[in-house]
C-alpha cells in the first residue's frame, strides 16, 4: 500500500529562500537594445588625414582646370595665352566630438564578460555614426540636381537611369567612378530592373550575401541617413539649370569617388581611467575631424536625385 508523507510548509526548501543562495545566476553575452545602422558614407570619402599628421587646422586643395583646346597656328598672329582661374577647396578638421560612459565597480565585478570591450565597440560606432551624419549634411549642400521623374514614380527604372547616365556623360563624369547612394524606396525599386546586377543574378559562390552589385557600371548602396527629411538647398537646379522647388524630397545622390573629403587631426581614440570618488571606471572616446564636398562650378562631382512635384519620401 502506497503512502504519501506530507511536510509542513515551513519545513520545505523553496527556491526563493534557502536553496536560492546556492544557485548562481548565469550571464551570457549581451543583446543590443538597438540594431546598428549600416555605415556607408564614410567608405566613400577620400581620407586626407596624412596632410595634417604634423599639425595644422586647414587643408587647401587647389583645383586645376584643363588648358585651352589645341588651336591651329595662323602665320603672323601671336599665340593666344589662356589664363585659367583656379578655385581653392578646403577641409577644416576642427570638429571635436566625444562619447562617454561610466561603469560602476559592481557591474565590473559581477559581470562575466568584457564590459570594456563592449562599451568601446559601442563608442566607436557612435563616433562613426557622427561621421555619417556629417557627410550626409555635406551631400545635402549640393546644388547639382537630376530630375528622375521621366520614369515611374518613386522608382529608378530604365528611363530614370537613362536620365542619370546621360547627365553624367554630359558633365564628363565616368559612371564607373561613381556610387549611387539611395533611400530605401529607390534602392528597393532597383530589384525590379533587369539592369541591376546583384548576387542573386551572378551565381558566383565567392560573393558574400551582402554584395548587392552595380547598375550601368555604378556601385549602388542604400543609406539610412537619406530618409526623405533633408531640406532641398535653395540653390538646387535640375540638369537644365531650372530652379527646383524647395518642397521636393531627396531620393539619393550620385557621388564621384573624389567628391567627398575627410581629415582627422585626431583619430578616434578611447581612453579610460579609474575614479576613486565614484568607485567606477570612466571611459571617453573622442575625435577631431573635418569633411567637405570637393567640387566647383568647373567640375561637378555630386548630383542630387529628385522628382519634380514629389513631396513624399522616395
N, C-alpha and C positions, 0 to 999 in steps of 0.2 A: 504494500500500500504506500503510495507516494505521499510525502508530507511537504509542506511549504512553510518555511520559517519566516516570520515577519520581524523586521528590525524597526526600532523606533526611529522617527525622523531625525532626531538629534544624534543618533549613532552612525548614520550613513555618511559616506565620504562623497562630497559633491565637488564638481569641477570649480565652482565659484568659491570654495573655501580651502580646505587643507591641501588637496591634490593640485590645485592651481599653481602653487608656488614651485612645484617640481616640473611643470610642463612649460618649456620655453616657448616664447613667441618667435616665429621664424620670419625673417625679412628676405625678400627676393629683390631682383633688380627693379628699379622704379619704372613706372609708366608715365610718360609725359602727359601733363594736363592738356596740352595743345600740340597739334602736329606742326612740324617745321614747314614753312613755305620753301618751295624750291627757289634757290638763289640763282639768278640768271644774268643780270646786267653786269655784275662785277667781272664776269668772264669776257665780256665784250670790250671792256675799257683797256686801252693801252697804258701800261704802267711806266711812269716817268720818275719813279722814286729814286733811281740811281743818281739823278741830277741834283738832288738835294741831300744826298748822303753826307756831304761835307758841310752842310749848313745852307741857309737861305730860306726865304719865305715867299719867293715868287719864281716861277719858271716861265721864261719867254720863249715862245715858239713862233719864229717868223715864217710867214708863208712865202712861197716862191711861184710866181706866175710863169707861164710859158713865154718865151720870147716871141717876137713878131714872126709871121709866116714868111717863108722864103720868097723873095721878090727878085724879079729879073733886073739886071743892071742896064740902065739907059746911058749910052755914051754921052759924056759931058755933064751928067747930073750927079750931084753929091749923094752919098749914102744917107738914107733917112734913118736916124737912130731913134728907136723907141725908148721910152722911159717908163717902165712899169712901176706902178705904185704898190708896194708890198703892205701887207697887213700883219700886225703882231697879235698873236693869240697868247693867252696866259693861263696858267694854273696856279692858284694860291693855296698852298697847304696850310691853312690857318684855322681849320675847323677841329676843335678839340672835344671829343665825346668820350663818355665813360659809362660803365655799368658796374654795379657792386652788389655784394651780398655779405651778410654776417651769419656765421654758423655757430650756434651755441655749442659749448663743450658736451652737453648732454646728448645732442644729436650725433656728435662725432663718436662718443664713447659707445652709444647704444646701436649704432648702425653697423652692419656687416659688409657694407660696400664702400667704395671710394667716393665719398661725397665731394671731395675737392675736384676730382676729375669730372664729375657730373656737372658741377656748377661752372667749372672752367669751360666746358663744352657749350653750355647754355650762354655764357657771356660772349664767347667767340661768335656764336650765331647771332646774338643781338647786335654786335658791332657790324657784322657782315650785312645784317638786315638794314642797318642805318645807311650803309653804302648803297644798297639797292634803292632806298628811298631817295637819296641824294642824286644818284644817276638818273632816276626816273624824272626828277624835278628838272634836271638839265635837258632831257629829251623834250619835256613839256614846253621849254622855251623856244623850240624850233619853229621857224616860220615858213618852211617849205612844205606845202601840202600836196597830197594827191587824192583827188576825189574818186572813190571806187564805186560810185553809185551806178556805173554803167552795167554792173552785174545784178544778180539777185540781191534783194535787200538783206542787209546784215550777213553777207556771205562773201567769201573770197573765191568766187567761181572763175571760170576761164576768162570771161570778159573783164572782170575786175583785175585779175592778174595780168592780163594783156595791157591794161592801162598802166599798171605799176611798172612793168618791164619797159614799156615804151618811154615813160618819163625818165627812167634810169639811163637808157641809151641816149635820150636827148641831152642829158646832162653829162654824158661821157663817163658814167659810173658803171663799172662792171658788176652785174648782179651776183657773180660768183664770189665777189669780195664783200658781199652784204649779208645781213641776217634780218629775217622777218621776225619782229617781236610783236606778238599779238595778244589780244584779250581772249578770254575763254571761248566766247562765241565764234569769233573769226577763226581761231585755231581749230575748233571742233568742225567748222564748216569745211575745212580742207580735206577731211576724211571722205567727203562725198566726191572729191575730184580725182580723176584718174591720173592727173599730172602730179599728184602729191606722192612722193616716194617715201614709204615708211617701212618699218621692219616686217610688217605683215605681208608686204609685197615682194620683199627681197629674197626670202627663203634662205638667207645666209645664217649659218649656225653660230658664227663668231661675232655676231652683233648682239649687244645686250638688249634686253626687252625695253629699256628706256630710250633706245635710239629711235628718234622719230624720222628724220630724214630731211629731204630737200624738195623744193618746188622751183622749177626752172633755174636750177643751179644755186638757189639761195637756201642757206640753212634756215630752219624755222623753229622758234621756241615760243612757248606760252609763258607770259609773265604776270604773276598775280598783282604786281604793283599797278598795272594798267587795267583799271576796272570801270571805266566809263565815268568817273567822277572828276577827272582832271579838267580844269578850265582851259578852253582854247585861247591861246595868246591873241591879243588884239591885232597883231600884225600878220597873222597866218593868212596865206594866199594859196589858191589852188595852182595846178600846173599851168593854167592860162594866165596867172597873175591876178586873178579876181579875188577880192577880199572874201573871207569866209565868215559867216555869221557866228557870233560868239556863243550860241546855244547848241551847236552841234557837239557830238561826243567823239572822242578819240578812240579809234579802234586798234591802233598799233602804230608801229614805226618800221621804216626800212633804215637800218643802221649800217653804214660802211665801217670796215674794220679799223679805220683811223678817225672815226667821228668822236669817240669818247676818250678822254684822257683822265688819268688819276695819278696822284702822287702822295706818298706818305712821308712826312718828315719824322714821324714816329710810327713804326709798325704796331699793329695791335699787340698789346702786352698785358699779361696777367700777373699781378703781384699779390702776395698775401702776408699777413703778419698776425701774431697772437696778441690780443688785447686783454691784459690782466684785469682792467677795470670792469670789463663786461664778461670776463671768463669766456671768451669766444674767439673764433678765427674770423678775421676780416679779409675780404678779397675784393680787389678792384681791377678792372680791365679797362684800358683806355687806348686811344689812338689820336694822332693828329694827321689830317689828310686834307686834300683839296681835289676837286674834279671840275671838268669843263667840257662843253660841247665845242669841238675844234673844227669850225668851218667858217667861211666868209662868203661874201657875195660872188667871189670869183670861182669858188668850187663848193658846190653843195655836197654834203656828206650824210645828211639825215633828212628823212621825208616822213611827214605825219600822214597817216591814213585816216580818212573820214568819209562820211556820206552826206551830201547836201540834204538838208532838211531832216536828217535823222538825229533826234534829240534823246533817244533811248539807248541803253547800253548795247553795243555791238557784240 
